Amino acid sequence: HGPIILAVSLWLMHGRRDAFAALRADPQPLLGGVLLALSLTLYVLGRSQGIIMFEVGSQIGVISALLLLFKGLAALRLALFPLFFMIFMVPLPGALVAAVTTPLKSAVSAVATWALYALGYPIARTGVMLTVGQYQLLVADACAGLNSMFTLEALGLLYMNLVGYTSLARNVTLAILIIPISFFANVIRVMILVLVTYHFGDEAGQGFIHGAAGMVLFVVALTLMLIVDRIVGVFF
């Protein structure tokens, strides 16, 4: 999703072009120069050492520095959300992904197993291995939902920015609630794959439906987000 995040951020910047043009130039050469030097150093370090998080993340600092050099602090404030949104194009640290993925996989597996067992399906779980009927399914890292949580959080923040909510409490509440929404959507995804495998065989579960389940995840998550937004709107 990184290139999409970058494209959306540039689109948000482009939407502010008239406001940028109307700003009085108040360059900040010292602050901008220091930030540019630090950002380029971070880029060189990331490029030379193969640390993609540094390589990609440094570009946020480069753009911020250019705004300071040409227009000043007012331009930086105007571009604050597009620049913040670019954080979502930076790959998550491998250590964080490894630390969070395992417990997330276990939780998704446990909830999906509990729900399907309650519906009467012959399903059992050993760690992240699900046994349903004569089939065994391994809940992979992709089904843990960490990357989808990251992407859905970005979509949620973009949605809040576009609708223009002014209530900080509403925005923060919705941003926090996106995390359990994403988790629930991943449970639905796993349940769909288990049900397809159980009823139509392993070939169906690992074929087109496996990829389509990823799209179902986002449809479910976005629908839930809109519903939750309406409910939150009653209180804020």
Salt bridges, closest charged atoms under 4 A:
GLU55 OE2 - ARG47 NH1 2.78
ASP141 OD1 - LYS105 NZ 2.86
ASP229 OD1 - ARG170 NH2 3.07
